[in-house]
């Protein structure tokens, strides 16, 4: 072999070795099994893809990535449809999705980690970490004059809160922070509204000047952004790190979640799925502001992350395993059980029958009452762009669905398609 030949061949051989190493490493991280090996039916699992194709044919979604793992092994992992309706670029398993509120359980895990380290208690008042939350007030709607259906924003006055809001109130959506029209109107005031350059530490303390929608703990009403952005700020205060750095070092890298981020960086952009909204005819139309939750400076705990299905499956599997994945432990089994217990019961106004709320997750405690097909004790959450996941400890199963149109009907349909495939 001549020197010139060696100069060409040796780099190629090194490249081949490196590619082989990466392939082996990824294979070691993700165990694939035939469905029958883990008590699932290959034939019945095809109903997941059939369900996805029905919604593609209806013009509601461009495509989806779906993943089901049981006994720690992936038995179903399919990319269906396209990443974009116009270009018809095929969907790939490594497609990147805006997961919106599926960010919340990730922040919930961060809070649980800080709790385990003794840096906070979930019963602590938020003001212990963000002093401006000390003397919050509650909005009270004024009676409307004349016809009850008079359009327009509600008029309200403020009264003192009967108690301070706690970390648990935020985790369970019973705080009243950013949980309705009156609270949101106060958050939108010029002196509070978030600026483009704000980080969590700049903006969240100003929320202490907003009004709560109701007295703390008196009801359950979802807080889309403010509640978990505040929790994200508490993670920063107690860990001493920006949220993105904390999650990267303490959660994402240890779990091997390589394509999860708070911003649609250049490396991820080519794989980012187009986001859509449903028009009045239930047809997908491009979302005019799809990346409104992503930022390089404001790390929204309420909905800022993008990720792949496989990335999020690793997070879900860690929860199913009681806080551990591939030898890396983030939480103790007892803490995961605590996190996935009912803290806001269905007897509380605003909750659905058979479904309570845990610490950042929906918990199904009576599937028959809720009309759900998942097992009792299952927990998980969804995102505004249609993403959905759950963890089923009874069946030792996790499932992840990634889409980019808010088609809420697909969530129970996905749950049904997965559960009917269990045959052993």
C-alpha positions in Angstrom: 0.0 0.0 0.0 1.5 3.3 -1.1 1.7 6.3 1.4 -1.0 8.1 -0.5 -3.3 5.1 -0.3 -2.7 4.8 3.4 -3.6 8.5 3.8 -7.0 7.9 2.3 -7.7 4.4 3.8 -6.7 5.0 7.4 -9.1 7.9 8.1 -11.9 5.9 6.5 -11.2 3.0 8.7 -11.1 5.2 11.8 -14.4 6.8 10.7 -15.9 3.3 10.3 -14.7 2.3 13.8 -16.2 5.5 15.3 -19.5 4.9 13.5 -19.6 1.3 14.7 -18.8 2.4 18.3 -21.6 5.0 18.2 -24.0 2.4 16.8 -23.1 -0.1 19.5 -23.4 2.6 22.2 -26.9 3.6 21.0 -27.9 0.0 20.7 -26.8 -0.6 24.3 -29.0 2.3 25.5 -32.1 1.2 23.7 -33.2 -2.5 24.0 -35.6 -3.6 21.2 -37.8 -6.7 21.6 -40.4 -8.5 19.6 -43.8 -7.6 21.0 -44.6 -11.2 21.9 -41.4 -11.3 24.1 -43.0 -8.7 26.4 -46.6 -9.9 26.3 -47.8 -7.6 23.4 -49.4 -8.6 20.1 -47.6 -7.6 16.9 -50.9 -7.7 15.1 -52.7 -5.6 17.6 -50.0 -3.0 17.9 -50.5 -2.1 14.2 -53.8 -0.5 15.4 -51.7 2.3 16.8 -50.4 3.1 13.3 -53.9 2.6 11.8 -55.2 5.2 14.3 -52.5 7.7 13.3 -53.2 7.2 9.6 -56.9 7.9 10.1 -56.0 11.3 11.5 -53.5 12.0 8.7 -56.2 11.1 6.2 -58.6 13.4 7.9 -56.1 16.3 7.4 -55.7 16.9 11.1 -52.0 16.0 11.6 -48.9 15.7 9.3 -47.7 12.6 11.0 -46.6 11.1 14.3 -43.9 9.1 16.2 -45.3 6.6 18.6 -43.3 4.4 21.1 -44.3 1.7 23.5 -42.0 -0.1 25.9 -42.8 -2.9 28.3 -40.5 -4.6 30.8 -37.8 -2.1 29.8 -37.8 -3.1 26.2 -39.2 -1.1 23.2 -41.8 -3.2 21.4 -43.3 -0.5 19.1 -41.4 2.4 17.7 -42.9 3.9 14.5 -42.7 7.0 12.4 -45.8 7.6 10.3 -46.7 10.3 7.8 -44.7 13.5 7.2 -42.9 16.2 9.2 -44.6 18.8 7.0 -47.9 18.6 5.1 -46.8 20.8 2.2 -43.3 19.3 1.6 -44.4 15.7 2.5 -40.9 15.2 4.0 -41.2 11.7 5.6 -41.5 11.5 9.3 -38.4 10.0 11.0 -38.0 8.3 14.4 -35.5 11.0 15.4 -37.9 13.9 14.5 -37.9 16.8 17.1 -41.2 17.9 18.6 -42.3 20.9 20.8 -43.4 19.0 23.9 -45.0 22.1 25.6 -46.5 21.0 28.9 -44.7 17.7 28.9 -41.9 20.0 30.2 -43.8 20.2 33.5 -43.0 16.6 34.8 -39.4 17.2 34.0 -39.4 20.3 36.2 -41.4 18.3 38.7 -38.5 15.8 38.8 -36.1 18.7 39.4 -38.2 19.8 42.4 -38.2 16.3 43.7 -34.4 16.1 43.4 -34.1 19.3 45.4 -36.5 17.9 48.0 -34.4 14.7 48.3 -31.3 16.8 48.9 -33.0 18.7 51.7 -32.9 22.0 49.8 -36.7 22.5 50.0 -39.9 20.9 51.3 -43.0 20.9 49.1 -45.0 22.4 52.0 -42.7 25.4 52.0 -44.3 28.7 51.1 -43.1 30.0 47.7 -42.0 33.2 49.4 -39.2 31.4 51.2 -37.4 31.3 47.8 -39.1 34.2 46.0 -39.9 36.9 48.6 -42.2 38.9 46.4 -44.8 36.1 46.8 -45.2 36.9 50.5 -48.5 38.9 50.4 -50.4 37.7 47.3 -54.0 38.9 46.8 -56.9 37.1 45.2 -59.2 38.5 42.5 -62.9 38.5 43.2 -65.3 39.1 40.3 -67.8 41.8 40.6 -71.4 41.0 39.8 -72.3 41.9 36.2 -74.9 44.6 35.7 -77.9 43.6 33.5 -77.7 40.5 31.3 -75.5 37.8 32.7 -74.0 37.1 29.2 -72.7 40.6 28.6 -69.5 40.2 26.7 -66.2 41.6 27.8 -63.5 40.9 30.4 -64.6 40.4 34.0 -64.4 43.3 36.4 -62.9 42.4 39.8 -61.4 43.7 43.0 -58.7 42.2 45.2 -58.8 40.7 48.7 -55.9 39.2 50.7 -55.1 35.5 50.3 -56.2 33.4 53.3 -52.8 31.8 53.3 -49.5 31.8 51.3 -49.2 29.5 48.2 -46.8 26.6 48.6 -44.6 24.6 46.3 -47.2 21.8 46.4 -49.9 24.2 45.4 -47.9 25.0 42.3 -47.1 21.3 41.5 -50.8 20.4 41.8 -52.4 23.4 40.1 -54.3 24.5 43.1 -52.5 27.8 43.7 -54.6 30.1 41.5 -51.5 31.6 39.9 -52.1 32.3 36.2 -55.2 30.0 36.4 -57.9 32.1 34.8 -59.1 35.3 33.1 -58.7 37.6 36.1 -55.3 36.2 37.1 -54.1 36.3 33.5 -55.3 39.9 33.1 -53.2 41.0 36.1 -50.2 39.1 34.7 -50.6 40.9 31.4 -50.3 44.3 33.1 -47.4 46.4 31.7 -45.5 46.4 35.0 -45.5 42.6 35.2 -45.5 41.4 31.6 -42.4 39.5 30.5 -39.8 41.2 28.3 -37.9 39.5 25.5 -34.6 39.8 27.5 -36.0 38.4 30.8 -34.7 35.3 32.3 -36.6 33.4 35.0 -35.0 35.4 37.8 -36.0 38.7 36.1 -39.6 37.8 35.4 -40.9 35.4 38.0 -40.5 37.7 41.0 -42.8 40.2 39.2 -45.5 37.5 39.3 -45.7 38.2 43.0 -47.6 41.4 42.1 -50.2 39.5 40.2 -53.6 38.4 41.5 -54.6 34.8 42.2 -57.7 33.5 40.4 -59.0 31.9 43.6 -58.1 31.3 47.2 -55.1 28.8 47.4 -56.2 25.2 47.7 -59.9 25.9 47.1 -60.1 24.3 43.7 -58.1 22.8 40.8 -57.5 24.9 37.7 -54.7 24.4 35.3 -51.9 26.9 35.3 -50.4 26.7 31.8 -47.3 28.7 32.4 -47.0 30.8 35.5 -47.1 28.0 38.1 -44.4 25.9 36.6 -42.3 28.9 35.5 -42.3 29.8 39.2 -41.2 26.2 40.1 -38.4 26.4 37.5 -37.2 29.6 39.2 -37.2 27.8 42.6 -35.1 25.0 41.0 -32.6 27.7 40.0 -32.6 29.3 43.4 -32.1 26.0 45.3 -29.6 24.4 42.9 -27.6 27.5 42.2 -27.7 26.9 38.5 -29.7 28.2 35.5 -32.5 25.7 34.8 -31.1 24.6 31.4 -27.7 23.8 32.9 -29.3 22.0 35.9 -31.5 19.8 33.7 -28.7 19.1 31.2 -26.2 18.1 33.9 -28.5 16.4 36.3 -31.2 14.8 34.1 -30.6 14.9 30.3 -27.0 13.8 30.1 -27.3 11.1 32.8 -30.3 9.6 31.0 -28.8 9.9 27.6 -31.4 12.4 26.4 -29.3 13.9 23.6 -31.8 15.9 21.6 -33.7 17.8 24.2 -33.4 21.6 24.5 -35.1 24.8 25.4 -34.4 26.3 22.0 -34.7 25.1 18.4 -30.9 25.2 17.9 -29.5 25.0 14.4 -28.5 21.3 14.9 -32.2 20.4 15.7 -33.9 22.7 13.2 -33.7 20.3 10.2 -35.6 17.6 12.2 -38.2 19.9 13.8 -41.7 19.0 12.9 -44.0 21.7 11.6 -46.6 22.8 14.1 -50.3 23.2 13.2 -53.6 24.4 14.6 -57.0 23.1 13.8 -59.2 25.3 11.8 -63.1 25.3 12.2 -63.3 22.4 9.8 -60.7 20.4 11.9 -58.1 20.7 9.2 -54.5 21.4 10.1 -53.3 25.0 9.4 -49.7 26.1 10.1 -49.3 27.6 13.5 -48.3 31.3 13.0 -46.0 31.4 16.0 -44.9 27.8 16.6 -41.7 28.6 18.6 -43.3 31.0 21.1 -42.4 28.8 24.1 -38.7 28.3 23.1 -36.0 30.7 24.2 -32.3 30.9 24.7 -32.7 33.1 27.8 -36.1 32.2 29.3 -36.3 28.6 30.2 -40.1 28.0 30.6 -40.8 25.3 33.1 -44.4 25.4 31.9 -43.7 24.4 28.3 -40.3 25.3 26.8 -38.7 22.0 25.8 -38.3 20.3 22.5 -37.4 16.6 22.3 -37.6 13.4 20.4 -39.9 10.5 21.3 -36.9 8.3 22.2 -35.5 11.1 24.5 -38.8 11.4 26.4 -39.2 7.6 26.5 -35.9 7.5 28.5 -37.3 10.0 31.0 -40.6 8.0 31.3 -38.7 4.7 31.7 -36.7 6.3 34.5 -39.9 7.1 36.3 -41.3 3.6 35.7 -38.0 2.1 37.1 -38.5 4.0 40.3 -36.1 6.8 39.5 -33.3 4.9 37.8 -32.2 4.2 34.2 -29.2 2.2 33.0 -27.4 2.4 36.4 -28.0 6.1 36.9 -30.4 7.0 39.7 -32.1 10.4 39.8 -34.7 9.7 42.5 -35.5 7.1 45.0 -38.4 4.7 44.4 -40.2 6.2 47.4 -40.0 9.7 45.9 -41.4 8.6 42.5 -44.3 6.9 44.4 -44.8 10.1 46.3 -44.7 12.2 43.1 -47.3 9.9 41.4 -49.7 9.8 44.3 -52.9 11.7 44.3 -52.3 15.1 46.0 -55.3 16.9 44.5 -58.2 14.5 44.6 -61.1 14.2 42.2 -63.4 15.5 45.0 -61.7 18.9 44.5 -63.6 21.2 42.2 -62.1 21.1 38.7 -60.9 17.5 38.7 -62.4 14.7 36.6 -63.9 11.7 38.2 -61.4 8.9 38.7 -58.5 11.2 38.1 -56.5 13.1 40.7 -53.4 15.1 40.3 -50.0 14.3 41.6 -46.8 16.4 41.8 -46.7 17.6 38.2 -48.6 14.6 36.7 -52.2 13.4 36.1 -52.9 10.2 38.1 -55.6 7.8 37.2 -56.8 6.1 40.4 -60.1 4.7 39.1 -60.0 4.0 35.4 -63.6 2.9 35.3 -64.8 6.2 36.7 -62.6 8.2 34.5 -63.5 6.3 31.3 -59.8 5.7 30.7 -58.2 2.6 29.3 -55.0 2.8 31.3 -54.5 0.9 34.5 -55.2 2.3 38.0 -52.1 4.0 39.2 -51.0 5.2 35.8 -49.6 8.7 35.6 -48.4 11.1 32.9 -49.3 14.3 31.1 -49.8 15.9 27.7 -48.7 19.0 25.7 -50.5 21.8 23.9 -49.2 20.6 20.5 -50.8 17.1 21.0 -47.9 15.2 22.6 -48.9 12.6 25.2 -47.2 10.1 27.5 -48.0 7.9 30.5 -46.4 5.4 32.8 -48.3 2.3 33.8 -46.6 0.6 36.8 -49.2 -2.2 36.9 -48.4 -3.3 33.4 -44.7 -2.3 33.6 -45.3 -0.1 30.5 -44.6 3.3 29.1 -46.0 4.9 26.0 -45.2 8.2 24.1 -47.0 9.8 21.3 -45.5 12.8 19.5 -47.6 14.9 17.1 -47.7 18.7 16.4 -51.4 19.5 16.2 -53.7 19.7 19.3 -56.0 16.8 18.5 -57.2 15.9 21.9 -59.2 12.9 20.7 -55.9 11.1 19.9 -54.9 10.8 23.5 -57.6 8.3 24.6 -57.4 6.6 21.2 -53.7 6.1 21.6 -54.2 4.8 25.2 -56.8 2.3 23.9 -54.7 1.2 21.0 -51.8 0.5 23.3 -53.8 -1.2 26.1 -55.7 -3.5 23.8 -52.4 -4.9 22.5 -51.5 -6.3 25.9 -52.2 -10.1 25.7 -50.1 -11.4 28.6 
